[in-house]
Amino acid sequence: MLAAAGDPFPGVIAIPPVVATALLIAAGFAAPNSVATRLLAVRPLVFVGLVSYGWYLWHWPLISFARIADFDEPSMLRDVAMAIVSFGLAALTYRFVERPARQWRERRGLAGTAPKVVRLGLLASLAVALLAGGVGAGAYLWSSRLPAIDGDVGAFRQETACPASVCRSSAGRRGILLGDSHADRLLDELGRETAQLGMTLDRSGSLPDASYDFAVLAYRWNLYVDGRTETSVAAFERRMESQLTRLSDGGRVRILVFGPVPEFPKRGAECTLRSDRYGTPRDTHCAVSRASVEARRARTMEILRRLAAKVPGVRLVDPLDLFCDAALCRPYSGGRVVTTDKDHLSVPYGASWFLHAYRDDLWWVLANPAE
């Protein structure tokens, strides 16, 4: 029984095969001479049963590694091939590991082998944990220092710093960064800039009761719009208009709204590094068509544009052209990765690169309107 792409597993989808298996086993005990029982007793099927546990252990690592090597592209032929290979490995495991272990246990007896089995099991588990942890830590340190990931942000920060001619009287002002995890990616870089100007920056996921001198909004906007009913989308727009109106205070408070960044089908950092390692063009697997990005965010941008037009003091920034040319949107720029996963900016490079691109808008929101 095949699960659809969005079905959770295990879940209710797993109930039918589990129940069917249990009934089949029960039928073997209840009616040992039945057709189904005799059919399952033929030597080829008995052999499948004998190697089934090894097959279970082998199949998923092989399929997972094959999918990773193939950039997670769907391929039934590849998965079936890995299942066949894992069956062969299971047969070898049964012949050279399981059978000798069983014979050794039978010769020594359970009482004599149990302590040794427990000790070996604990040592093997510890060895696997240390090996996996060491490999994982090494891979993380290696990847985090690659030029594609660990980009120098010094020039960005220097050019993004608000000049005295714009922010000369901004010290002492208090602002807020509103949003979800997308805002979190901007927090360090935006906090660095406001601190240099002698400003205070608060962080919140929703509009608080306190009043502010400026605000920056960054959400995964598509998440709140895409796939929702017209009624729920309308309610979202009304709620945002009410919150922005209250925050704006009649236009006294400047509000900078960053529109939705592109959402990519694959994790930006993983896909980019894998492409570089295999010598595959990055655009082949990691880029996405601009048309598909625009289609997904069309309704979102309509709402944000209406809100920006209705509420005084709101400036909307659409980052689409920063990531995309006329044909493709990319999770990298100038050889550097700018999104770590499917829709979050990398830190610090991606966030610094992003704010640098919109530094004029950033200066607008940080400047004191009274200047």
N, C-alpha and C positions, 0 to 999 in steps of 0.2 A: 504494500500500500504506500503510495508516494504522497508526501506532504507538499502542499503548495508553498511558494517562496516565503509568504508571510506567516505561515502557520507556526506557532510555538511548539517546540519539541524538546523534551517529552511533554505531552499534554494529552488532551482527549484523543488526538490523532493516534496515540500509541496504544489506546485501549483495545481496539479490534485485534491487532496481531498478537498482543499479549494474551487476551482471552482465548483466541483460536489455538495458540500454542498450548495453553493449559488444558483445554478440552481434548486436544490431540493426545497429550500425554496421559490424561485420565482414560481416554478410550483404549489406549494400549494396555492398561491394567485391567480394565473392565471386560474387554473383548480381545484377548491376545491372538485370536485366529481370524480377526476381521481382515477385510481386503486392505484397508489403510495400514494396519499394523504389519501385515506381511510385506506390503510394498516398502515400508520404511526399514524392513529388516534385510533388504538386499545389500550385498557387500559394498557397492559404491556409496549408497546412502549412509550405511553404517560408518564408512570411512570419513564421510563428511562430518558426521557427528563426533567422531573421535578427534578430528582436528579443528572443530568449530571454535573452541576457546582460543586457540592460537590464532585462528583466522580473525576472530573478533579483536584480539590484541594488535595484530599487524595491520589491519585494513585502514584504520582511521589515520594513523601517522603517515602512511604512504599517500593516501588520498589528500590529506591536508598539505603535505609538502609539495605534491604535484600541483595542487591548486595555487599554492603560493608562487611556485616557479612559473606558472602560467598566468600570473597577474589576476587570479581569481576569476578568470573568464569561464563561463559555463561550458562544460564539455562532457557529455554522457560517455563518449568513446574513451576519453582519458580516465574517467572514474571507473569504468568497467575494466579497463586494462590494469589499473592499480589493484582492483579487487582480485583479478586473476593472479597477479604477481604475489599479492598477500596470501592467496591460497597456497601457492607453491612454497612460500616461506613457512606457512603454518604446518605444511606436511613435513618439512625438514625439521622444524622445531619439535614436532611430535616424535619424530624418529630419533633425534639425537639429544633431546632435552627431557621431554615428558616421560618417554618410556624408560630411559635409564634412571630417572629420578624415582619412578614408581618401583622399579626392580630393586633399587638400592633400599628404598623404604621397606619393601617386603622382606628383604634379607635381614635388615637390622632390627625391624620391629618399630612400632610407633613410639614406644617409650624411649628407645635409644636414639631415635632420629629427631624427635620433637624439639629438644633444646638446641640442637645444631641448626635445625631449619629456622627456628626463631632468631638465633644469632645471625645467621646468614641473611635472613630477610631484613633484619634491622640494619645490618651493615650495607646491604645493597641499597636500601631506601636512603640511607644517609649519603652514600656515594652518589646516587642519582640526584639527590637534592643539592649537594655541593657542586656537582658537575653542571646541572641546569642553572643554578644560581650564578656560578662563575661565568658560564657562557653568556647568560643574559646580561650580567653586569658589564662584562667585557664588550659585548655588542653595543650596549647603550653608550658606554664611554667612547667607543670607537666612532659610532654614528654621530654623537653629539659634537664631535670635534672635526667633522668633515667640513670642508669649505662650503658645500652646498647647504649645510645646516647652520654652522657657527659663523655667520657673517658678521663683519665689523660694522657696528652701528654708530661709531664715533662721528662720522661725517653727517649722517642723518640727524643725530641729536644736535649737533652744532648748528645746522641749517634750520632745524625746526624751532630752535629757541626763539621765543617772541622778542623782537627787537625793542629797544627802549622807546623808540619813536611811536610804537603801537601800544605797548603795555607799561608805560612809565608810571602810571598810577594804579596798577592792578594789585599791588601788595595789600594784603588784608582782606581781599575779597574771598568769599566762600562759595564754592560750587559743588555740584553733585554729579557723579557718573551713575546713570541709571541703565539697567539692562540685565541680561542673563549671563551665561558663560561667555558670550561674545564680548561683553563689556569687560569681563575679567581679564581678557587678553590685552586690553588697552590700559589697564589700571596702572601697572608699573611705569610705563612710559609717560602716560598722562600725569600721573602723580609726580614723577620726576620734574616735569616741566612746570607744573603749578607750584611745586615746592621752591624751585629756583626763583620764581616770581614773588615768593612770600605769600602765596595763596593757600587756602585750605581746600582739600578735595575730599568729600564724603563719597561713600559707595553704598548703593542700595539697589534691591531688585524691584522695588515699587516706590511710588511717590510718597515721601514722608510728609509730616505736618509742618516741618520747619520751612522757613523761607530761604531762598538762595539768590545769589547774584548772577549765576549762570548755571547751565546744565548741558550735559552731553549724554545722548541716548544711543545705545548700541545693543540691538537684540537680534536674535535669529528670527526675523520678522515672518519669514515664510511658515515657520512652525505654528504661528498663531492664526494663519490665514488659510494656507493650503489644505484642501480636503475638508474644510468646514462648510456647514450649511450657510445659506445666505443670511439666515436669521442670526446665527452666532457670529458671523463676520460683521454684520451690521452692529451688533452689540459691542464687539471689540472696537470698532471704529468710534462709536459713541463714547465708550469708556476712555479711549485714548484722547479724544477731543476734550473731554471734561478735565482730564488730568493735565494735559498740556495747557489748557486755558488757565487753570488754577496756578500752574507753575509759572506761566508767562507773566501773570499779573499785569495784563493789559499791554504787554510788549516791553515792560520795564526789564524783564529778565530775558536775556538772549538764550536760545535753545538750539543746539546743534544736533541734528538727527542724522546718524549714519545709516543709510539704506542697507538692504541685504547684500552680503557678499555672495559670490557664486557657491553653489553646493556641488561638490565633485563626487563622482561615483566611487572613487577609490581614495584612500588616505594619501594625502599629498606627499608627506615625507617618505613613507614606505614605498610608494609607487615610483617616486623620483629616484631614490637610492637603488631600488631594484633595477630600474631601467639603466642607470649608469653602470651598475655591476654587470649586467648582461650585454651591455653595448647596444641596447635598443633605444631608438629615438623616444624621448620623453613624451612627445605628443601622441605617440601611437596608443598608449594605454592610459596616460594620466590626464590628458586634456579632455574637455567636453565641449560640444558645439555651443556657440553663443545662442543659437536659436532655441535650444532646449532650456538654457538658463533663463532666457528672456520669457519663455512660455511659463515656466514655473513661478516666476516672480511678478508676472504682469499684474495680477489683481493686488498683490502687496503694494507695488509701486503706485497704483491708482489711489489706494487708500492713503499712503503717505503723502502723495502730492496734494490730495484734497486737504489733509490736515495742515500741511505747511502753508497752503493758501488761506485757510480759515483762521488759523491762530496767529496773532501778531507776535513777532519776535522769533519765529521759527525758521531756521535755514536747513533745508534738506540736501544731503550730499549723496549722490548715487555713485557707488564705487565700481560699477560694472566695467567702465572703460579702463580702470586701473588693472584689472585682471584679464581683460579680453581685447582681442583685435576684432576685425570684422567677421572672422570665421570661428575662432576658438577662444575658450577661457582656460587659463592655466594656473596651477597651484604653485608656480615658480616664476621668478622674474630675474632677468639678468644672471641666470645660472644659480640663483639662490632659492631655496624653498621658502615660501611665504605662508603656507598653511600646513599645519602638522597632520591634521586628519582631514575629514571631508568638508569642513566648513569653518574651522577655527584658525585664526592667525597664529603663526609661530611666534615664540617669545624668546629673546627680545627682537629678533630680526624682523619678522613679519609685522609686528606691531609698530616698530620704529619706522619701517618702510611705509606703512600705511599712513601714519600721522604726518610723516614728511611730505607725502604726496598731497595732503590736504592741509598744509600748514597755514595757508591764507585763511581758510575757514576756521582753523583752530585759533589763530590770532584774533579773528573776529569775535569769537565767543569768549575769549579770555580778556579782551580789552575792556576797559571801563567805558561804558557808553557816554559818561559825563565828560570824557576827555575832549 
